[in-house]
């Protein structure tokens, strides 16, 4: 409820100092209606917080590559992206993190293990973004009467 109220207050406060667009006015009305519905029957909703769609930050880069010139043998590896130096035979070498991507093999910018997350979050039709977190809301279809 706090997240929804903060979202509503942000829109309302903006309306006091500026003019809301038609989309923002509709968003404010939908948020007011949602607050009333949740207050009247909180058990009819499911909620989920996630920062999945915001600011992907990866500490490691996992990648696959071809080991041979015929592009038939593949291998995989992983590198830490913030490691700037490495020691080779007692000498310190400066490292640069450069990733070459073959766009022919890229089909969708979704991390390997995240397809289930994409599908699950798609089942929440109401999404309220605030900072790097999104509140996902849906009607509770498994509710027992």
PyMOL commands that set and color helices and strands:
alter all, ss='L'
color gray80, all
select helices_A, chain A and resi 2-17+22-40+42-44+103-105+112-121
alter helices_A, ss='H'
color red, helices_A
select strands_A, chain A and resi 45-50+60-66+74-80+85-88+91-94+126-130+133-139
alter strands_A, ss='S'
color yellow, strands_A
deselect
rebuild
show_as cartoon
